[in-house]
């Protein structure tokens, strides 16, 4: 079913243009309130945001919508997405909202909704909200005496810091020098605080948000800044988070990038050895490297693949009873601790393995050799993939690649892009085939 507002990760778009306007944010809140007001108790919703300038536009609009429906609003201020998910459940709120466009530039923003369990909403619930948004939202406005109230949770940062610290299974991080790149985003206060209070020597970078510099040549989508800082400060490792801190990319002491596949493989293997890995399986998306699949198989661990999007990872983890999942891009979900991806909590699990091993990060975190993988994006709509000429090129490429590799060709869920990924043991062939498919898509876009 085609959806008007929601994509693969909430509602997202350019700030102050539809659907990221104050008017639409108001309607989202009123529509969602109608679904999540259940029972006679005083209902409450928590709202967090990242550091984008447009957060000042959307936060008041959402607040007004919930208040109009008689829901009390608890404002958290700038906090990571996983903190909003955690606090929604911890505060016994009826729902949670995160205002963020994650790794996108500051000109974009987004609205992510969480249920009372801290989990992202199902497709069905999002479709119900969409249907309400386009209908009459005035019929169940609260009477003046029953309007909601808005207040700020003053200790939101402290609550999340203590929660994250409690997930670290080791003693402390004393003796480790760690670069942490916060992408000028939602974790600019909490990430350095967590690492320092656990005993590490912390080199914070990209921790001066100004509303416009979020994800700007920093963070998990631009790990070069972290990698350079590791070498400059002779650090033991680097941690890079994205704008809302639900992604994690790391670097070893040599400045080498460590992606989500390596980190998931490390955590899954470690948890399997200690008996913590539920159902002896990892959940990852179709984009995860074939090398990860082979590595897990070697150690007797199953891999369940899902469509792209951490929400689909989380759904599959619930269905299959797994407690480790994620994406190559760095979304790592450890649902023993959090209902969504949490870059900080995942980093602490990796640091625990490093401390226990007593070896250098480069020796611990390079758990498998990746199969050559190429990903290119073409500005085009998904229907281009149905063009007969494009289908013919794809079919020919699949035949030539054979059983030694695979393709993932899809429409982006957040941008007007067709993403073409291929991997296989013959790197040159993979590159050639991706180029041919992208040329075909471009020609018929």
C-alpha positions as semicolon CSV with decimal commas, in nm:
position;residue;x (nm);y (nm);z (nm)
1;X;0,000;0,000;0,000
2;X;0,139;0,342;-0,097
3;X;0,176;0,571;0,201
4;X;0,147;0,947;0,189
5;X;0,353;1,050;0,490
6;X;0,547;0,762;0,647
7;X;0,860;0,610;0,495
8;X;1,088;0,336;0,624
9;X;1,178;0,540;0,933
10;X;0,891;0,768;1,027
11;X;0,806;1,086;0,841
12;X;1,096;1,272;0,685
13;X;1,149;1,566;0,451
14;X;1,294;1,910;0,403
15;X;1,222;2,138;0,697
16;X;0,937;2,387;0,658
17;X;0,819;2,213;0,341
18;X;0,556;1,941;0,333
19;X;0,548;1,706;0,507
20;X;0,792;1,867;0,753
21;X;0,578;2,171;0,835
22;X;0,429;2,287;1,162
23;X;0,082;2,219;1,020
24;X;0,160;1,856;0,941
25;X;0,338;1,804;1,275
26;X;0,025;1,934;1,449
27;X;-0,191;1,686;1,259
28;X;0,049;1,398;1,327
29;X;0,021;1,464;1,699
30;X;-0,357;1,494;1,699
31;X;-0,400;1,183;1,485
32;X;-0,159;0,976;1,695
33;X;-0,321;1,094;2,019
34;X;-0,650;0,955;1,898
35;X;-0,496;0,609;1,870
36;X;-0,292;0,607;2,189
37;X;-0,544;0,749;2,432
38;X;-0,663;0,425;2,585
39;X;-0,838;0,416;2,921
40;X;-0,932;0,686;3,170
41;X;-0,586;0,762;3,314
42;X;-0,400;1,086;3,255
43;X;-0,219;1,025;2,927
44;X;0,137;1,139;2,861
45;X;0,378;1,155;2,569
46;X;0,752;1,222;2,574
47;X;0,917;1,428;2,300
48;X;1,290;1,437;2,228
49;X;1,485;1,592;1,944
50;X;1,830;1,623;1,793
51;X;2,012;1,953;1,741
52;X;1,861;2,073;1,412
53;X;1,742;2,431;1,393
54;X;1,403;2,312;1,269
55;X;1,346;2,126;1,594
56;X;1,228;2,462;1,729
57;X;0,962;2,460;1,456
58;X;0,833;2,107;1,501
59;X;0,853;2,059;1,878
60;X;0,595;2,329;1,966
61;X;0,360;2,210;1,690
62;X;0,368;1,852;1,814
63;X;0,323;1,973;2,171
64;X;0,017;2,176;2,071
65;X;-0,138;1,879;1,895
66;X;-0,104;1,647;2,193
67;X;-0,215;1,912;2,443
68;X;-0,525;1,980;2,228
69;X;-0,619;1,616;2,268
70;X;-0,572;1,618;2,644
71;X;-0,231;1,450;2,661
72;X;0,042;1,577;2,892
73;X;0,373;1,638;2,715
74;X;0,713;1,573;2,872
75;X;0,988;1,754;2,682
76;X;1,333;1,590;2,692
77;X;1,534;1,834;2,482
78;X;1,828;1,706;2,271
79;X;1,873;1,335;2,341
80;X;1,951;1,027;2,129
81;X;1,665;0,837;1,968
82;X;1,728;0,531;2,189
83;X;1,702;0,756;2,497
84;X;1,354;0,861;2,386
85;X;1,259;0,496;2,336
86;X;1,397;0,403;2,679
87;X;1,232;0,695;2,861
88;X;0,896;0,632;2,693
89;X;0,887;0,293;2,861
90;X;1,058;0,404;3,184
91;X;0,818;0,694;3,241
92;X;0,516;0,475;3,159
93;X;0,426;0,715;2,881
94;X;0,157;0,622;2,632
95;X;0,381;0,709;2,340
96;X;0,709;0,878;2,247
97;X;0,822;1,107;1,968
98;X;1,171;1,173;1,833
99;X;1,225;1,476;1,610
100;X;1,519;1,384;1,390
101;X;1,624;1,306;1,036
102;X;1,901;1,082;1,170
103;X;2,204;1,096;0,937
104;X;2,053;1,347;0,690
105;X;2,183;1,706;0,662
106;X;2,036;1,980;0,881
107;X;1,797;2,103;0,610
108;X;1,593;1,783;0,662
109;X;1,401;1,672;0,966
110;X;1,177;1,386;1,064
111;X;0,923;1,256;1,314
112;X;0,959;0,907;1,462
113;X;0,686;0,763;1,681
114;X;0,717;0,502;1,956
115;X;0,455;0,296;2,132
116;X;0,435;0,257;2,511
117;X;0,685;-0,030;2,495
118;X;0,944;0,198;2,337
119;X;0,918;0,019;2,003
120;X;0,866;0,186;1,665
121;X;0,516;0,161;1,529
122;X;0,400;-0,111;1,293
123;X;0,305;-0,040;0,933
124;X;-0,059;-0,091;1,028
125;X;-0,051;0,171;1,304
126;X;0,125;0,420;1,078
127;X;-0,142;0,366;0,812
128;X;-0,413;0,429;1,072
129;X;-0,244;0,754;1,172
130;X;-0,222;0,859;0,806
131;X;-0,592;0,793;0,758
132;X;-0,673;1,005;1,062
133;X;-0,443;1,287;0,949
134;X;-0,647;1,337;0,634
135;X;-0,977;1,328;0,819
136;X;-1,159;1,555;1,065
137;X;-0,940;1,593;1,373
138;X;-1,164;1,833;1,562
139;X;-1,433;1,595;1,680
140;X;-1,252;1,475;1,995
141;X;-1,068;1,790;2,106
142;X;-1,031;1,810;2,483
143;X;-1,261;2,046;2,670
144;X;-1,080;2,352;2,814
145;X;-1,062;2,198;3,161
146;X;-0,911;1,877;3,021
147;X;-0,634;2,023;2,804
148;X;-0,294;1,865;2,847
149;X;0,005;2,029;3,012
150;X;0,365;2,055;2,892
151;X;0,667;2,026;3,121
152;X;1,038;1,961;3,085
153;X;1,212;1,658;3,237
154;X;1,513;1,822;3,397
155;X;1,709;1,502;3,465
156;X;1,654;1,336;3,126
157;X;2,027;1,337;3,043
158;X;2,122;1,194;3,380
159;X;1,866;0,916;3,358
160;X;1,995;0,805;3,020
161;X;2,363;0,832;3,119
162;X;2,312;0,608;3,421
163;X;2,108;0,360;3,219
164;X;2,376;0,328;2,952
165;X;2,657;0,293;3,207
166;X;2,469;0,008;3,374
167;X;2,479;-0,193;3,049
168;X;2,860;-0,208;3,047
169;X;2,948;-0,563;3,156
170;X;3,312;-0,492;3,248
171;X;3,464;-0,302;3,537
172;X;3,570;0,028;3,384
173;X;3,748;0,178;3,085
174;X;4,053;0,308;3,270
175;X;4,363;0,315;3,051
176;X;4,176;0,352;2,722
177;X;4,205;0,669;2,517
178;X;3,889;0,702;2,309
179;X;3,794;0,950;2,039
180;X;3,417;1,002;2,029
181;X;3,260;1,187;1,736
182;X;2,905;1,297;1,823
183;X;2,818;1,439;1,478
184;X;2,721;1,771;1,641
185;X;2,403;1,582;1,716
186;X;2,183;1,448;1,992
187;X;2,461;1,269;2,185
188;X;2,695;1,566;2,213
189;X;2,654;1,573;2,591
190;X;2,574;1,216;2,686
191;X;2,836;1,019;2,489
192;X;3,150;1,190;2,626
193;X;2,994;1,184;2,974
194;X;2,927;0,808;2,968
195;X;3,278;0,722;2,849
196;X;3,449;0,960;3,094
197;X;3,246;0,843;3,393
198;X;3,339;0,484;3,307
199;X;3,705;0,580;3,337
200;X;3,826;0,643;2,982
201;X;4,038;0,929;2,860
202;X;3,799;1,096;2,618
203;X;3,879;1,303;2,309
204;X;3,542;1,455;2,207
205;X;3,495;1,587;1,853
206;X;3,191;1,740;1,680
207;X;3,032;1,836;2,011
208;X;2,949;2,201;1,935
209;X;2,610;2,195;1,761
210;X;2,484;2,521;1,616
211;X;2,163;2,398;1,453
212;X;2,321;2,369;1,110
213;X;2,634;2,155;1,149
214;X;2,474;1,823;1,243
215;X;2,629;1,540;1,033
216;X;2,835;1,800;0,845
217;X;3,161;1,622;0,762
218;X;3,143;1,436;1,091
219;X;2,975;1,142;1,260
220;X;2,900;0,788;1,147
221;X;2,831;0,893;0,787
222;X;3,165;1,075;0,766
223;X;3,398;0,864;0,985
224;X;3,709;1,021;0,831
225;X;3,705;1,292;1,101
226;X;3,709;1,027;1,374
227;X;3,975;0,823;1,196
228;X;4,201;1,126;1,160
229;X;4,149;1,220;1,526
230;X;4,247;0,868;1,638
231;X;4,579;0,900;1,456
232;X;4,635;1,260;1,566
233;X;4,581;1,183;1,934
234;X;4,732;0,832;1,919
235;X;4,409;0,696;2,066
236;X;4,327;0,332;2,119
237;X;4,006;0,354;1,919
238;X;3,739;0,584;1,785
239;X;3,361;0,589;1,815
240;X;3,143;0,778;1,565
241;X;2,770;0,825;1,615
242;X;2,521;0,979;1,376
243;X;2,292;1,276;1,435
244;X;2,047;1,090;1,659
245;X;2,305;0,843;1,794
246;X;2,135;0,521;1,688
247;X;2,424;0,435;1,453
248;X;2,777;0,332;1,541
249;X;3,091;0,318;1,330
250;X;3,428;0,260;1,498
251;X;3,797;0,289;1,414
252;X;4,094;0,089;1,543
253;X;4,422;0,233;1,668
254;X;4,551;0,247;1,310
255;X;4,256;0,459;1,200
256;X;4,093;0,176;1,006
257;X;3,714;0,196;0,978
258;X;3,508;-0,076;1,149
259;X;3,154;-0,099;1,012
260;X;2,833;-0,241;1,152
261;X;2,884;-0,586;1,001
262;X;3,217;-0,633;1,180
263;X;3,071;-0,504;1,507
264;X;2,763;-0,727;1,484
265;X;2,981;-1,027;1,406
266;X;3,201;-0,952;1,706
267;X;2,910;-0,910;1,947
268;X;2,720;-1,214;1,817
269;X;3,024;-1,440;1,844
270;X;3,109;-1,310;2,191
271;X;2,754;-1,356;2,314
272;X;2,734;-1,703;2,159
273;X;3,047;-1,810;2,348
274;X;2,904;-1,684;2,676
275;X;2,561;-1,835;2,614
276;X;2,388;-1,499;2,582
277;X;2,297;-1,517;2,212
278;X;1,931;-1,611;2,194
279;X;1,834;-1,878;1,943
280;X;2,196;-1,876;1,825
281;X;2,116;-1,629;1,548
282;X;2,177;-1,276;1,426
283;X;1,927;-1,063;1,234
284;X;2,067;-0,833;0,963
285;X;1,942;-0,675;0,643
286;X;1,995;-0,774;0,282
287;X;2,278;-0,517;0,269
288;X;2,504;-0,699;0,516
289;X;2,819;-0,838;0,360
290;X;2,836;-1,197;0,242
291;X;3,156;-1,224;0,444
292;X;2,953;-1,177;0,764
293;X;2,721;-1,459;0,663
294;X;3,016;-1,690;0,598
295;X;3,182;-1,593;0,928
296;X;2,869;-1,663;1,129
297;X;2,814;-1,995;0,952
298;X;3,170;-2,097;1,037
299;X;3,087;-2,050;1,405
300;X;2,750;-2,221;1,384
301;X;2,547;-1,900;1,406
302;X;2,243;-1,846;1,183
303;X;2,183;-1,524;0,989
304;X;1,828;-1,404;0,922
305;X;1,804;-1,130;0,659
306;X;1,537;-0,860;0,639
307;X;1,453;-0,565;0,413
308;X;1,655;-0,248;0,472
309;X;1,547;-0,050;0,779
310;X;1,611;-0,106;1,148
311;X;1,236;-0,134;1,211
312;X;1,229;-0,452;1,000
313;X;1,530;-0,584;1,190
314;X;1,350;-0,524;1,519
315;X;1,031;-0,693;1,393
316;X;1,228;-1,000;1,281
317;X;1,415;-1,012;1,612
318;X;1,083;-1,027;1,793
319;X;0,941;-1,291;1,560
320;X;1,248;-1,515;1,577
321;X;1,334;-1,456;1,943
322;X;1,675;-1,301;1,874
323;X;1,855;-1,042;2,084
324;X;2,123;-0,918;1,842
325;X;2,052;-0,753;1,507
326;X;2,134;-0,454;1,296
327;X;2,262;-0,305;0,975
328;X;2,595;-0,262;0,802
329;X;2,543;0,115;0,832
330;X;2,584;0,087;1,209
331;X;2,232;0,046;1,348
332;X;2,292;-0,224;1,608
333;X;1,995;-0,341;1,812
334;X;2,058;-0,526;2,138
335;X;1,707;-0,573;2,266
336;X;1,819;-0,701;2,603
337;X;1,883;-0,332;2,666
338;X;1,689;-0,120;2,418
339;X;1,402;-0,153;2,173
340;X;1,588;0,033;1,897
341;X;1,943;0,085;1,776
342;X;2,173;0,245;2,034
343;X;2,523;0,343;1,923
344;X;2,653;0,399;2,276
345;X;2,525;0,072;2,421
346;X;2,663;-0,122;2,122
347;X;3,000;0,053;2,163
348;X;3,018;-0,053;2,528
349;X;2,957;-0,416;2,433
350;X;3,244;-0,396;2,185
351;X;3,467;-0,226;2,444
352;X;3,391;-0,508;2,687
353;X;3,521;-0,766;2,440
354;X;3,831;-0,554;2,374
355;X;3,910;-0,519;2,745
356;X;3,856;-0,888;2,810
357;X;4,086;-0,989;2,524
358;X;4,373;-0,765;2,629
359;X;4,462;-0,719;2,262
360;X;4,467;-0,422;2,030
361;X;4,145;-0,312;1,868
362;X;4,275;-0,395;1,520
363;X;4,328;-0,754;1,630
364;X;3,988;-0,790;1,794
365;X;3,746;-0,609;1,565
366;X;3,846;-0,729;1,218
367;X;3,653;-1,052;1,259
368;X;3,612;-1,141;0,891
369;X;3,740;-1,042;0,548
370;X;3,459;-0,867;0,360
371;X;3,357;-0,995;0,018
372;X;3,405;-0,718;-0,243
373;X;3,086;-0,512;-0,232
374;X;2,986;-0,211;-0,442
375;X;2,695;0,022;-0,369
376;X;2,599;0,304;-0,605
377;X;2,300;0,538;-0,598
378;X;2,117;0,676;-0,900
379;X;1,872;0,964;-0,872
380;X;1,557;0,798;-1,004
381;X;1,220;0,668;-0,894
382;X;1,160;0,302;-0,818
383;X;0,933;0,251;-1,118
384;X;1,240;0,290;-1,340
385;X;1,333;-0,063;-1,233
386;X;1,024;-0,192;-1,415
387;X;1,140;-0,058;-1,753
388;X;1,196;-0,356;-1,990
389;X;1,545;-0,239;-2,087
390;X;1,649;-0,204;-1,723
391;X;1,505;-0,545;-1,635
392;X;1,700;-0,700;-1,922
393;X;2,030;-0,550;-1,801
394;X;1,964;-0,671;-1,446
395;X;1,879;-1,023;-1,566
396;X;2,198;-1,039;-1,770
397;X;2,406;-0,917;-1,475
398;X;2,256;-1,178;-1,242
399;X;2,343;-1,452;-1,488
400;X;2,704;-1,333;-1,520
401;X;2,752;-1,299;-1,145
402;X;2,617;-1,647;-1,085
403;X;2,588;-1,821;-0,747
404;X;2,912;-1,670;-0,614
405;X;2,749;-1,336;-0,533
406;X;2,425;-1,146;-0,508
407;X;2,245;-0,823;-0,598
408;X;2,022;-0,595;-0,393
409;X;1,850;-0,334;-0,611
410;X;1,586;-0,119;-0,445
411;X;1,419;0,218;-0,412
412;X;1,543;0,420;-0,115
413;X;1,281;0,457;0,155
414;X;1,390;0,811;0,245
415;X;1,517;0,972;-0,080
416;X;1,433;0,965;-0,455
417;X;1,720;0,725;-0,522
418;X;1,760;0,379;-0,667
419;X;2,027;0,192;-0,474
420;X;2,224;-0,075;-0,660
421;X;2,436;-0,311;-0,452
422;X;2,628;-0,617;-0,566
423;X;2,889;-0,836;-0,404
424;X;3,094;-1,135;-0,505
425;X;3,441;-1,280;-0,490
426;X;3,543;-1,118;-0,822
427;X;3,566;-0,750;-0,730
428;X;3,621;-0,622;-1,085
429;X;3,320;-0,810;-1,218
430;X;3,105;-0,675;-0,934
431;X;3,211;-0,317;-1,013
432;X;3,147;-0,360;-1,386
433;X;2,800;-0,507;-1,331
434;X;2,693;-0,232;-1,090
435;X;2,812;0,031;-1,338
436;X;2,612;-0,129;-1,620
437;X;2,293;-0,141;-1,412
438;X;2,332;0,217;-1,289
439;X;2,388;0,336;-1,647
440;X;2,068;0,159;-1,754
441;X;1,867;0,309;-1,468
442;X;2,006;0,655;-1,540
443;X;1,924;0,626;-1,909
444;X;1,561;0,537;-1,844
445;X;1,496;0,743;-1,527
